[in-house]
Amino acid sequence: MRTISLALFIAALTIPGPALAGGRYHSPMYGLKSFLRQLAVPQRPVPRRKKAASRPATDQPVSGEKGAAPAVPTRERNTATPETAPEATATRLKGKRAKQKSTATAPVAADKPKEAPPTPVKASSAAVATTSLDAITEGPAKTRPKAVVTALRPADLVEFDRQPKRIREIISAALAMTEMDLYYAYGSNNPRNGGMDCSGTIQYLLKSQGFRDAPRQADLIYAWSKQRGALIPANVHRTDAPELKELRPGDLLFWSGTYKINRSVSHVMLYLGTEKRTNLPVMFGASSGRTYQGESRHGVSVFDFKLPRPKGKARFEGYGPIPGMFTTAEDARSPRS
């Protein structure tokens, strides 16, 4: 470029003025000045420089892409228009504000689940408050009340000392279970669950005393007793009815219709005998609503031995000794009162 400019400069000095100026004679210096003005004109287009500087900005590779030359981003940041810088700054500010909002709202979202528990607590307390003292729940319960049980000692029973050793062992094991503070839990037959239902309680007691073939459900225990010939039917409504004259401590007691279920027998308990202090018959088992001395009990407990009303839905089906307890029916019904 320098060589071409020097050649043109020498030519301007040698060529006469009229050739450069268009007919009039001028001195060599006039030609030199005209030449310099012509050279300076194409070098001052400011708009062209702005367009040339803005083109790399449109073709700028995204940060992190391969093939981006390190010199190009530096030049583009220096020649960036005032509009592009605020946009980048605003993008960074939006990212920071979004992070701040997410961290600020995170504790609020964590606090929301803490407001939900009061609803079931209120529902359960209301359900317990509306339950009458005489209400009996021996099936699936909507609420699980706290265990409210009564425990007795073998010495509190009138007939205990006159019973055979095997009966005394079973009654003693049953009374020991009333001290475990177990609530009524439908579907459970293990005290490790914190509670048991009526048939689960009787099955657990019998199996712990060696009756390995004791069934799980109340209707199956009833059929088990009936097949062994130990069941005594008694559809009665009074504890002093003649049909109960053969009732002995350690006998199984059966009811039907105690709750809505398609089974012939729905409830089972164990007869304990007569309590010394009250001179009233008592029984052992699990229930939610049956009473002891008129007060509702919930769990594995001692209960008053009461029979259904004549017009009620529940029905007393009968009683009998534990199958396999005695060798003959005469031994099972021998006087022990």
QUINOR-V639992 format. One record per helix or strand of 3 or more residues. SS is the DSSP state (H for helix, E for strand). FROM is the first residue (numbers start at 1). LEN is the number of residues. If there is no record, write none. Layout:
# QUINOR-V639992
SS:FROM:LEN + SS:FROM:LEN
This chain:
# QUINOR-V639992
H:2:13 + H:17:5 + H:28:17 + H:46:13 + H:70:10 + H:82:34 + H:118:13 + H:154:3 + H:160:3 + H:165:13 + H:191:3 + H:198:11 + H:218:10 + E:231:3 + H:242:3 + E:252:5 + E:267:9 + E:281:12 + E:295:10 + E:315:6 + H:329:4
